[in-house]
C-alpha cells in the first residue's frame, strides 16, 4: 500500500503549523483544511470476500458488492485547548459497476475502539493486530468496516484521532467528548472536500455516525455536537453506539470503588488520567499522587506507543497481569491514597463532564437527541459493562422522553430483530462464544461482539 513520504510530510506539516502561530499574525488554517491526501490503495471484491470467508463473518457482512478505494487524508483540527493540530483519517469509497457503488452514497462516520499503538492507521488494512490486547495496528477494525459498510455502498470516513498516526499532538485526548467530536467533525469536513475534488462518488444527504467501544462514546459525543453546533453544515440521519462507555462517571465509580475492575483497566486508566490531566489540569499535582512506583515515572507519557504491551510489562512500566486488571493493591497501578480520595477528585469531576448518557448517583445526565439513536452490546461484556453503560443510557434517555430505535443485547434474543435475521444474529453469537471456548471472556469485547453489533447497526442504517 502506498504511504506518504515521511520527509515530505514533515516539511508540509511544519510549514502549516508555523503559520498557525510561530510569532506571526496569520490566523491558523481553518479546521478541516486538507494538508495532504492521496489514494492509498484498493480492496477488490475478491479480496474482501476472501477475508470475510476466512474469518467466518461473511454471513454477517454479506458478499462484497463494491470494490473499495482506500483514501488517506491529513487535515487540520484543534486540540482540547483550541490550538491548531493535525490528525488523519481513512476514507473508504465504494467503486464498481453495481448500482450501490457509485453516484450519491450515504456516509458512515466511524469512530474506532481503544488502541495503544501510536502508529494506528485504520486506512492500512494490510496490517493486523500486534502483540497484546488493545495494541491494534488498524488492520482488523479497518477490514471489518470496509466489508460491513464500504463494500455494501456506504462511504466511510474513519478518523484515526489526535495523537495517532501522523498527528502533530503527542498525546491523545481519550474520552474527552468535546475534543474528540471536534476531531471527528473536522475529519468529515476534510473527507468531503477530498471526495468533491477527486472522485465521482458524492456524499448523499444521509449521514450516519457510529463507533465501537471508545468509538461508541465518540460517536455519541459527535452526534450531540453535530446537532448542537453544526446543524447548518451537517444533518445527522441516525447514530449508533456499540459497547461504548457512555456513563463514564458510574463506570469510574464502580471500578475505583467496590468493583469489579474491568478487563483492560490498567490500559484505559493511563489514557484517561493523561487525557484529563492535560485537558483540565486537575487530576493530580504530580504523577506520583496517582500512580504507584515504579509506574509513576512513565505512566503519564506511556500511551500511545508502538511498544507492544508485553514488552511494557517486561520493562516494569505496567503491572504484570495479563488481564490488565491489577489497578490497586500491592503491585497495582494506582495508589491507595488516590483511590481513597476519588469521590472528591478532579478525575471524578472530569468523568461527570464527559458522561453522555447515564447518572451521577440518581441525577440523569443526557442530552436530548433530535434524530434516531441505536445502541448495541453484549450483556456479559467484561470490559465495558453493559448494565452500567447501555442499560443506564437507555434509562437516562427515557428521562428526556427519548426511546432509542433499538437497544440490542446480543445475549437477549427478545431485543434482536424478529424472524430469521434475529435468529441468525443470536445463534451466530452463541456459536462464536462456544467456538472460542476458554478464550471467550478474553475475546468477548474486542473480537466476538464487533461483527454482530456492526451487522445490526448496518441494518438500522439501511432501513433509514
LOKE-783597 format. One record per residue (C-alpha): y, z, x. Coordinates in nm, 2 decimals, decimal comma, padded with zeros to 4 digits. Last residue first. Layout:
<nodes>
<yy:Y; zz:Z; xx:X>
...
</nodes>
This chain:
<nodes>
<yy:00,47; zz:00,73; xx:-03,33>
<yy:00,09; zz:00,69; xx:-03,37>
<yy:00,06; zz:00,58; xx:-03,01>
<yy:00,25; zz:00,89; xx:-02,89>
<yy:00,01; zz:01,12; xx:-03,07>
<yy:-00,30; zz:00,93; xx:-02,95>
<yy:-00,16; zz:00,94; xx:-02,60>
<yy:-00,13; zz:01,32; xx:-02,62>
<yy:-00,49; zz:01,35; xx:-02,72>
<yy:-00,61; zz:01,13; xx:-02,43>
<yy:-00,38; zz:01,33; xx:-02,19>
<yy:-00,53; zz:01,65; xx:-02,32>
<yy:-00,89; zz:01,53; xx:-02,25>
<yy:-00,81; zz:01,38; xx:-01,91>
<yy:-00,62; zz:01,70; xx:-01,80>
<yy:-00,87; zz:01,97; xx:-01,91>
<yy:-01,16; zz:01,94; xx:-01,67>
<yy:-00,99; zz:01,89; xx:-01,33>
<yy:-00,70; zz:02,12; xx:-01,26>
<yy:-00,73; zz:02,39; xx:-01,53>
<yy:-01,11; zz:02,42; xx:-01,57>
<yy:-01,22; zz:02,33; xx:-01,22>
<yy:-01,26; zz:02,68; xx:-01,09>
<yy:-01,40; zz:02,81; xx:-01,42>
<yy:-01,64; zz:02,52; xx:-01,45>
<yy:-01,77; zz:02,55; xx:-01,09>
<yy:-02,09; zz:02,73; xx:-01,19>
<yy:-02,19; zz:02,44; xx:-01,40>
<yy:-01,95; zz:02,15; xx:-01,38>
<yy:-02,19; zz:01,95; xx:-01,61>
<yy:-02,16; zz:02,21; xx:-01,87>
<yy:-01,78; zz:02,20; xx:-01,87>
<yy:-01,78; zz:01,82; xx:-01,89>
<yy:-02,03; zz:01,84; xx:-02,18>
<yy:-01,81; zz:02,08; xx:-02,37>
<yy:-01,51; zz:01,85; xx:-02,31>
<yy:-01,70; zz:01,55; xx:-02,43>
<yy:-01,81; zz:01,72; xx:-02,74>
<yy:-01,46; zz:01,83; xx:-02,84>
<yy:-01,30; zz:01,50; xx:-02,75>
<yy:-01,57; zz:01,28; xx:-02,90>
<yy:-01,59; zz:01,49; xx:-03,22>
<yy:-01,21; zz:01,47; xx:-03,26>
<yy:-01,22; zz:01,09; xx:-03,24>
<yy:-01,53; zz:01,07; xx:-03,47>
<yy:-01,37; zz:01,25; xx:-03,76>
<yy:-01,07; zz:01,47; xx:-03,78>
<yy:-00,84; zz:01,52; xx:-03,49>
<yy:-00,86; zz:01,85; xx:-03,29>
<yy:-00,74; zz:02,19; xx:-03,40>
<yy:-01,06; zz:02,27; xx:-03,60>
<yy:-01,28; zz:02,19; xx:-03,30>
<yy:-01,14; zz:02,49; xx:-03,11>
<yy:-01,21; zz:02,49; xx:-02,73>
<yy:-00,99; zz:02,19; xx:-02,66>
<yy:-00,70; zz:02,36; xx:-02,83>
<yy:-00,46; zz:02,10; xx:-02,96>
<yy:-00,13; zz:02,21; xx:-03,11>
<yy:-00,02; zz:01,91; xx:-03,31>
<yy:00,30; zz:01,79; xx:-03,48>
<yy:00,45; zz:02,12; xx:-03,37>
<yy:00,58; zz:02,33; xx:-03,66>
<yy:00,95; zz:02,41; xx:-03,64>
<yy:01,12; zz:02,66; xx:-03,87>
<yy:01,31; zz:02,82; xx:-03,58>
<yy:01,09; zz:03,13; xx:-03,59>
<yy:00,79; zz:02,89; xx:-03,61>
<yy:00,89; zz:02,75; xx:-03,27>
<yy:00,83; zz:03,10; xx:-03,13>
<yy:00,48; zz:03,12; xx:-03,29>
<yy:00,38; zz:02,78; xx:-03,15>
<yy:00,51; zz:02,88; xx:-02,81>
<yy:00,32; zz:03,20; xx:-02,82>
<yy:-00,01; zz:03,02; xx:-02,88>
<yy:00,07; zz:02,77; xx:-02,60>
<yy:00,19; zz:03,03; xx:-02,35>
<yy:00,03; zz:03,37; xx:-02,36>
<yy:-00,25; zz:03,25; xx:-02,57>
<yy:-00,34; zz:02,96; xx:-02,34>
<yy:-00,32; zz:03,14; xx:-02,01>
<yy:-00,20; zz:02,91; xx:-01,73>
<yy:-00,46; zz:02,95; xx:-01,45>
<yy:-00,77; zz:03,09; xx:-01,61>
<yy:-00,77; zz:02,84; xx:-01,90>
<yy:-01,02; zz:02,97; xx:-02,17>
<yy:-00,82; zz:02,85; xx:-02,47>
<yy:-00,78; zz:02,49; xx:-02,34>
<yy:-00,46; zz:02,30; xx:-02,36>
<yy:-00,24; zz:02,08; xx:-02,57>
<yy:00,10; zz:02,09; xx:-02,73>
<yy:00,30; zz:01,84; xx:-02,95>
<yy:00,67; zz:01,82; xx:-03,02>
<yy:00,85; zz:01,60; xx:-03,27>
<yy:01,22; zz:01,54; xx:-03,25>
<yy:01,52; zz:01,77; xx:-03,32>
<yy:01,38; zz:02,05; xx:-03,11>
<yy:01,51; zz:02,40; xx:-03,19>
<yy:01,53; zz:02,60; xx:-02,87>
<yy:01,31; zz:02,90; xx:-02,81>
<yy:01,31; zz:03,26; xx:-02,70>
<yy:01,18; zz:03,50; xx:-02,97>
<yy:01,25; zz:03,87; xx:-02,93>
<yy:00,94; zz:04,08; xx:-02,96>
<yy:00,88; zz:04,15; xx:-02,59>
<yy:01,08; zz:03,86; xx:-02,44>
<yy:00,90; zz:03,60; xx:-02,65>
<yy:00,79; zz:03,24; xx:-02,61>
<yy:00,92; zz:02,89; xx:-02,59>
<yy:01,14; zz:02,78; xx:-02,30>
<yy:01,14; zz:03,07; xx:-02,06>
<yy:01,35; zz:02,99; xx:-01,77>
<yy:01,62; zz:03,25; xx:-01,82>
<yy:01,36; zz:03,51; xx:-01,91>
<yy:01,18; zz:03,44; xx:-01,58>
<yy:01,51; zz:03,47; xx:-01,40>
<yy:01,56; zz:03,82; xx:-01,54>
<yy:01,21; zz:03,91; xx:-01,44>
<yy:01,27; zz:03,80; xx:-01,08>
<yy:01,61; zz:03,97; xx:-01,08>
<yy:01,42; zz:04,29; xx:-01,13>
<yy:01,44; zz:04,56; xx:-01,40>
<yy:01,07; zz:04,53; xx:-01,51>
<yy:00,96; zz:04,43; xx:-01,16>
<yy:01,05; zz:04,75; xx:-00,98>
<yy:00,69; zz:04,88; xx:-00,95>
<yy:00,56; zz:04,54; xx:-00,85>
<yy:00,82; zz:04,50; xx:-00,57>
<yy:00,74; zz:04,85; xx:-00,45>
<yy:00,36; zz:04,78; xx:-00,45>
<yy:00,43; zz:04,49; xx:-00,21>
<yy:00,33; zz:04,14; xx:-00,27>
<yy:00,07; zz:03,90; xx:-00,11>
<yy:-00,24; zz:04,13; xx:-00,10>
<yy:-00,42; zz:04,26; xx:00,20>
<yy:-00,44; zz:04,61; xx:00,05>
<yy:-00,31; zz:04,60; xx:-00,31>
<yy:-00,14; zz:04,31; xx:-00,49>
<yy:-00,15; zz:03,93; xx:-00,53>
<yy:-00,50; zz:03,86; xx:-00,42>
<yy:-00,56; zz:03,59; xx:-00,70>
<yy:-00,58; zz:03,28; xx:-00,49>
<yy:-00,95; zz:03,23; xx:-00,59>
<yy:-01,05; zz:03,15; xx:-00,23>
<yy:-00,90; zz:03,48; xx:-00,11>
<yy:-00,79; zz:03,54; xx:00,25>
<yy:-00,42; zz:03,62; xx:00,16>
<yy:-00,18; zz:03,35; xx:00,28>
<yy:00,00; zz:03,30; xx:00,61>
<yy:-00,28; zz:03,46; xx:00,82>
<yy:-00,34; zz:03,14; xx:01,01>
<yy:-00,69; zz:03,10; xx:00,86>
<yy:-00,53; zz:03,13; xx:00,51>
<yy:-00,27; zz:02,86; xx:00,60>
<yy:-00,55; zz:02,64; xx:00,73>
<yy:-00,75; zz:02,68; xx:00,41>
<yy:-00,44; zz:02,58; xx:00,22>
<yy:-00,39; zz:02,25; xx:00,39>
<yy:-00,07; zz:02,21; xx:00,60>
<yy:00,13; zz:01,94; xx:00,43>
<yy:00,39; zz:02,19; xx:00,32>
<yy:00,59; zz:02,28; xx:00,01>
<yy:00,59; zz:02,57; xx:00,04>
<yy:00,59; zz:02,83; xx:00,32>
<yy:00,96; zz:02,88; xx:00,37>
<yy:00,99; zz:03,21; xx:00,18>
<yy:00,64; zz:03,32; xx:00,27>
<yy:00,67; zz:03,30; xx:00,65>
<yy:00,75; zz:03,64; xx:00,79>
<yy:00,69; zz:03,82; xx:00,47>
<yy:00,32; zz:03,73; xx:00,48>
<yy:00,24; zz:03,95; xx:00,77>
<yy:00,33; zz:04,19; xx:00,62>
<yy:00,36; zz:04,25; xx:00,25>
<yy:00,61; zz:04,04; xx:00,05>
<yy:00,88; zz:04,14; xx:-00,19>
<yy:01,14; zz:04,35; xx:00,00>
<yy:01,01; zz:04,19; xx:00,32>
<yy:01,17; zz:03,86; xx:00,20>
<yy:01,51; zz:04,02; xx:00,24>
<yy:01,77; zz:04,12; xx:-00,01>
<yy:01,54; zz:04,02; xx:-00,30>
<yy:01,52; zz:03,82; xx:-00,63>
<yy:01,89; zz:03,78; xx:-00,70>
<yy:02,02; zz:03,47; xx:-00,52>
<yy:02,00; zz:03,26; xx:-00,84>
<yy:01,88; zz:02,92; xx:-00,72>
<yy:01,76; zz:03,01; xx:-00,37>
<yy:01,60; zz:03,33; xx:-00,48>
<yy:01,46; zz:03,17; xx:-00,80>
<yy:01,29; zz:02,88; xx:-00,62>
<yy:01,17; zz:03,10; xx:-00,33>
<yy:01,02; zz:03,35; xx:-00,57>
<yy:00,86; zz:03,08; xx:-00,78>
<yy:00,70; zz:02,88; xx:-00,50>
<yy:00,59; zz:03,20; xx:-00,33>
<yy:00,44; zz:03,32; xx:-00,66>
<yy:00,26; zz:03,00; xx:-00,76>
<yy:00,03; zz:02,98; xx:-00,46>
<yy:-00,08; zz:03,35; xx:-00,46>
<yy:-00,11; zz:03,33; xx:-00,83>
<yy:-00,36; zz:03,04; xx:-00,82>
<yy:-00,61; zz:03,18; xx:-01,06>
<yy:-00,42; zz:03,41; xx:-01,30>
<yy:-00,39; zz:03,78; xx:-01,25>
<yy:-00,53; zz:03,97; xx:-01,55>
<yy:-00,31; zz:04,17; xx:-01,55>
<yy:-00,16; zz:04,51; xx:-01,63>
<yy:00,18; zz:04,43; xx:-01,48>
<yy:00,28; zz:04,15; xx:-01,25>
<yy:00,04; zz:03,90; xx:-01,41>
<yy:00,11; zz:04,01; xx:-01,76>
<yy:00,49; zz:04,05; xx:-01,74>
<yy:00,51; zz:03,72; xx:-01,54>
<yy:00,33; zz:03,53; xx:-01,82>
<yy:00,54; zz:03,71; xx:-02,08>
<yy:00,86; zz:03,60; xx:-01,90>
<yy:00,73; zz:03,24; xx:-01,83>
<yy:00,65; zz:03,15; xx:-02,19>
<yy:00,64; zz:02,77; xx:-02,14>
<yy:00,38; zz:02,79; xx:-01,87>
<yy:00,23; zz:02,45; xx:-01,95>
<yy:-00,12; zz:02,35; xx:-02,03>
<yy:00,00; zz:02,01; xx:-02,17>
<yy:00,34; zz:01,97; xx:-02,31>
<yy:00,41; zz:01,68; xx:-02,55>
<yy:00,73; zz:01,52; xx:-02,63>
<yy:00,85; zz:01,28; xx:-02,91>
<yy:01,09; zz:00,99; xx:-02,97>
<yy:01,35; zz:01,13; xx:-02,74>
<yy:01,68; zz:00,94; xx:-02,77>
<yy:01,87; zz:00,87; xx:-02,45>
<yy:02,23; zz:00,80; xx:-02,35>
<yy:02,44; zz:00,95; xx:-02,63>
<yy:02,19; zz:01,23; xx:-02,67>
<yy:02,22; zz:01,33; xx:-02,31>
<yy:02,32; zz:01,69; xx:-02,30>
<yy:02,14; zz:01,88; xx:-02,58>
<yy:01,87; zz:01,64; xx:-02,69>
<yy:01,79; zz:01,52; xx:-02,33>
<yy:01,81; zz:01,88; xx:-02,20>
<yy:01,56; zz:02,02; xx:-02,45>
<yy:01,32; zz:01,73; xx:-02,39>
<yy:01,36; zz:01,78; xx:-02,02>
<yy:01,28; zz:02,15; xx:-02,04>
<yy:00,97; zz:02,07; xx:-02,25>
<yy:00,86; zz:01,81; xx:-02,00>
<yy:00,92; zz:02,05; xx:-01,70>
<yy:00,72; zz:02,33; xx:-01,86>
<yy:00,43; zz:02,09; xx:-01,92>
<yy:00,48; zz:01,95; xx:-01,57>
<yy:00,41; zz:02,29; xx:-01,42>
<yy:00,08; zz:02,24; xx:-01,60>
<yy:00,07; zz:01,88; xx:-01,72>
<yy:00,35; zz:01,65; xx:-01,83>
<yy:00,50; zz:01,47; xx:-02,13>
<yy:00,81; zz:01,29; xx:-02,25>
<yy:00,81; zz:00,99; xx:-02,48>
<yy:01,09; zz:00,74; xx:-02,51>
<yy:01,07; zz:00,46; xx:-02,77>
<yy:01,38; zz:00,24; xx:-02,78>
<yy:01,19; zz:-00,02; xx:-02,57>
<yy:01,20; zz:-00,04; xx:-02,20>
<yy:01,21; zz:-00,40; xx:-02,07>
<yy:00,94; zz:-00,57; xx:-01,87>
<yy:01,07; zz:-00,89; xx:-01,71>
<yy:01,12; zz:-00,71; xx:-01,38>
<yy:01,38; zz:-00,66; xx:-01,10>
<yy:01,73; zz:-00,56; xx:-01,21>
<yy:01,66; zz:-00,41; xx:-01,55>
<yy:01,35; zz:-00,23; xx:-01,42>
<yy:01,54; zz:-00,08; xx:-01,13>
<yy:01,81; zz:00,04; xx:-01,37>
<yy:01,55; zz:00,19; xx:-01,60>
<yy:01,39; zz:00,37; xx:-01,30>
<yy:01,71; zz:00,51; xx:-01,17>
<yy:01,81; zz:00,65; xx:-01,51>
<yy:01,46; zz:00,80; xx:-01,56>
<yy:01,47; zz:00,96; xx:-01,22>
<yy:01,81; zz:01,10; xx:-01,30>
<yy:01,68; zz:01,25; xx:-01,62>
<yy:01,38; zz:01,40; xx:-01,44>
<yy:01,59; zz:01,56; xx:-01,17>
<yy:01,84; zz:01,71; xx:-01,42>
<yy:01,54; zz:01,85; xx:-01,62>
<yy:01,41; zz:02,01; xx:-01,30>
<yy:01,73; zz:02,18; xx:-01,23>
<yy:01,77; zz:02,31; xx:-01,58>
<yy:01,42; zz:02,45; xx:-01,61>
<yy:01,38; zz:02,60; xx:-01,27>
<yy:01,00; zz:02,60; xx:-01,28>
<yy:00,99; zz:02,53; xx:-00,90>
<yy:01,33; zz:02,44; xx:-00,75>
<yy:01,15; zz:02,29; xx:-00,44>
<yy:01,27; zz:02,35; xx:-00,09>
<yy:01,40; zz:02,12; xx:00,19>
<yy:01,61; zz:01,90; xx:-00,03>
<yy:01,65; zz:01,55; xx:00,11>
<yy:01,36; zz:01,42; xx:-00,10>
<yy:01,14; zz:01,17; xx:00,08>
<yy:00,81; zz:01,31; xx:-00,06>
<yy:00,87; zz:01,65; xx:-00,22>
<yy:01,17; zz:01,89; xx:-00,23>
<yy:01,32; zz:01,76; xx:-00,55>
<yy:01,06; zz:01,63; xx:-00,78>
<yy:00,80; zz:01,34; xx:-00,75>
<yy:00,93; zz:01,17; xx:-01,06>
<yy:00,69; zz:00,98; xx:-01,29>
<yy:00,83; zz:00,70; xx:-01,50>
<yy:00,56; zz:00,53; xx:-01,69>
<yy:00,59; zz:00,20; xx:-01,88>
<yy:00,33; zz:00,21; xx:-02,16>
<yy:00,10; zz:-00,08; xx:-02,22>
<yy:-00,25; zz:00,06; xx:-02,20>
<yy:-00,28; zz:00,02; xx:-01,82>
<yy:00,04; zz:00,22; xx:-01,80>
<yy:-00,07; zz:00,51; xx:-02,01>
<yy:-00,42; zz:00,66; xx:-01,95>
<yy:-00,53; zz:00,45; xx:-01,65>
<yy:-00,20; zz:00,48; xx:-01,46>
<yy:-00,16; zz:00,84; xx:-01,55>
<yy:-00,51; zz:00,92; xx:-01,43>
<yy:-00,46; zz:00,74; xx:-01,11>
<yy:-00,13; zz:00,92; xx:-01,04>
<yy:-00,30; zz:01,26; xx:-01,10>
<yy:-00,58; zz:01,19; xx:-00,86>
<yy:-00,37; zz:01,01; xx:-00,60>
<yy:-00,08; zz:01,24; xx:-00,56>
<yy:-00,15; zz:01,42; xx:-00,24>
<yy:-00,28; zz:01,73; xx:-00,42>
<yy:-00,28; zz:02,07; xx:-00,24>
<yy:-00,31; zz:02,26; xx:-00,57>
<yy:-00,67; zz:02,37; xx:-00,48>
<yy:-00,76; zz:02,33; xx:-00,11>
<yy:-00,83; zz:02,04; xx:00,12>
<yy:-00,67; zz:01,71; xx:00,02>
<yy:-00,68; zz:01,54; xx:-00,32>
<yy:-00,68; zz:01,17; xx:-00,33>
<yy:-00,47; zz:00,89; xx:-00,18>
<yy:-00,48; zz:00,53; xx:-00,30>
<yy:-00,26; zz:00,63; xx:-00,59>
<yy:00,05; zz:00,65; xx:-00,38>
<yy:00,30; zz:00,64; xx:-00,66>
<yy:00,24; zz:01,01; xx:-00,72>
<yy:00,40; zz:01,09; xx:-00,39>
<yy:00,33; zz:01,44; xx:-00,26>
<yy:00,43; zz:01,45; xx:00,11>
<yy:00,52; zz:01,82; xx:00,09>
<yy:00,18; zz:01,91; xx:-00,05>
<yy:00,19; zz:02,24; xx:-00,24>
<yy:00,13; zz:02,08; xx:-00,57>
<yy:00,19; zz:02,20; xx:-00,92>
<yy:00,15; zz:01,95; xx:-01,20>
<yy:00,33; zz:01,62; xx:-01,27>
<yy:00,60; zz:01,54; xx:-01,51>
<yy:00,58; zz:01,21; xx:-01,70>
<yy:00,85; zz:01,01; xx:-01,87>
<yy:00,65; zz:00,77; xx:-02,09>
<yy:00,84; zz:00,46; xx:-02,19>
<yy:00,76; zz:00,22; xx:-02,48>
<yy:00,75; zz:-00,15; xx:-02,38>
<yy:00,98; zz:-00,44; xx:-02,45>
<yy:00,81; zz:-00,75; xx:-02,33>
<yy:00,49; zz:-00,75; xx:-02,14>
<yy:00,15; zz:-00,57; xx:-02,13>
<yy:00,09; zz:-00,50; xx:-02,50>
<yy:00,04; zz:-00,86; xx:-02,58>
<yy:-00,23; zz:-00,92; xx:-02,31>
<yy:-00,13; zz:-01,16; xx:-02,05>
<yy:-00,06; zz:-00,93; xx:-01,76>
<yy:00,18; zz:-00,66; xx:-01,65>
<yy:00,22; zz:-00,29; xx:-01,71>
<yy:00,48; zz:-00,11; xx:-01,51>
<yy:00,42; zz:00,22; xx:-01,33>
<yy:00,74; zz:00,36; xx:-01,19>
<yy:00,69; zz:00,62; xx:-00,92>
<yy:00,98; zz:00,86; xx:-00,85>
<yy:01,19; zz:00,98; xx:-00,56>
<yy:01,45; zz:01,25; xx:-00,49>
<yy:01,78; zz:01,27; xx:-00,32>
<yy:02,04; zz:01,54; xx:-00,31>
<yy:02,40; zz:01,59; xx:-00,42>
<yy:02,52; zz:01,95; xx:-00,47>
<yy:02,51; zz:02,09; xx:-00,82>
<yy:02,39; zz:02,43; xx:-00,71>
<yy:02,04; zz:02,36; xx:-00,86>
<yy:02,02; zz:02,04; xx:-00,66>
<yy:02,17; zz:01,71; xx:-00,78>
<yy:02,03; zz:01,36; xx:-00,82>
<yy:02,05; zz:01,04; xx:-00,62>
<yy:01,76; zz:00,80; xx:-00,61>
<yy:01,45; zz:00,68; xx:-00,43>
<yy:01,24; zz:00,44; xx:-00,64>
<yy:00,88; zz:00,33; xx:-00,59>
<yy:00,71; zz:00,06; xx:-00,80>
<yy:00,34; zz:00,03; xx:-00,88>
<yy:00,27; zz:-00,28; xx:-01,09>
<yy:-00,01; zz:-00,22; xx:-01,33>
<yy:-00,26; zz:-00,47; xx:-01,46>
<yy:-00,30; zz:-00,44; xx:-01,83>
<yy:-00,57; zz:-00,39; xx:-02,09>
<yy:-00,76; zz:-00,12; xx:-01,90>
<yy:-01,08; zz:-00,01; xx:-02,07>
<yy:-01,03; zz:00,31; xx:-02,28>
<yy:-00,88; zz:00,62; xx:-02,13>
<yy:-01,11; zz:00,87; xx:-02,29>
<yy:-01,44; zz:00,68; xx:-02,29>
<yy:-01,33; zz:00,56; xx:-01,94>
<yy:-01,34; zz:00,91; xx:-01,81>
<yy:-01,66; zz:00,91; xx:-01,61>
<yy:-01,50; zz:00,92; xx:-01,27>
<yy:-01,68; zz:00,60; xx:-01,15>
<yy:-01,61; zz:00,42; xx:-01,48>
<yy:-01,24; zz:00,53; xx:-01,47>
<yy:-01,21; zz:00,40; xx:-01,11>
<yy:-01,39; zz:00,07; xx:-01,17>
<yy:-01,18; zz:00,01; xx:-01,48>
<yy:-00,86; zz:00,06; xx:-01,28>
<yy:-00,97; zz:-00,17; xx:-01,01>
<yy:-01,08; zz:-00,44; xx:-01,25>
<yy:-00,76; zz:-00,40; xx:-01,45>
<yy:-00,56; zz:-00,46; xx:-01,13>
<yy:-00,36; zz:-00,19; xx:-00,96>
<yy:-00,05; zz:-00,32; xx:-00,78>
<yy:00,15; zz:-00,22; xx:-00,48>
<yy:00,47; zz:-00,06; xx:-00,36>
<yy:00,72; zz:-00,29; xx:-00,53>
<yy:01,05; zz:-00,16; xx:-00,39>
<yy:01,35; zz:00,07; xx:-00,45>
<yy:01,62; zz:00,21; xx:-00,23>
<yy:01,92; zz:00,44; xx:-00,28>
<yy:01,93; zz:00,39; xx:-00,66>
<yy:02,21; zz:00,59; xx:-00,82>
<yy:02,07; zz:00,82; xx:-01,09>
<yy:02,34; zz:01,08; xx:-01,05>
<yy:02,66; zz:00,92; xx:-00,93>
<yy:02,72; zz:00,88; xx:-00,56>
<yy:02,92; zz:01,17; xx:-00,43>
<yy:03,30; zz:01,16; xx:-00,46>
<yy:03,49; zz:01,03; xx:-00,15>
<yy:03,74; zz:01,29; xx:-00,01>
<yy:03,59; zz:01,30; xx:00,33>
<yy:03,45; zz:01,60; xx:00,53>
<yy:03,09; zz:01,51; xx:00,50>
<yy:03,09; zz:01,55; xx:00,13>
<yy:02,88; zz:01,30; xx:-00,05>
<yy:02,96; zz:01,00; xx:00,17>
<yy:02,75; zz:01,17; xx:00,45>
<yy:02,47; zz:01,19; xx:00,19>
<yy:02,46; zz:00,82; xx:00,14>
<yy:02,48; zz:00,74; xx:00,51>
<yy:02,20; zz:00,99; xx:00,59>
<yy:01,99; zz:00,85; xx:00,31>
<yy:02,02; zz:00,49; xx:00,43>
<yy:01,97; zz:00,57; xx:00,80>
<yy:01,66; zz:00,79; xx:00,73>
<yy:01,52; zz:00,52; xx:00,50>
<yy:01,55; zz:00,25; xx:00,77>
<yy:01,37; zz:00,47; xx:01,02>
<yy:01,10; zz:00,57; xx:00,78>
<yy:01,00; zz:00,22; xx:00,68>
<yy:00,94; zz:00,23; xx:00,30>
<yy:00,56; zz:00,20; xx:00,24>
<yy:00,34; zz:-00,09; xx:00,14>
<yy:00,00; zz:00,00; xx:00,00>
</nodes>
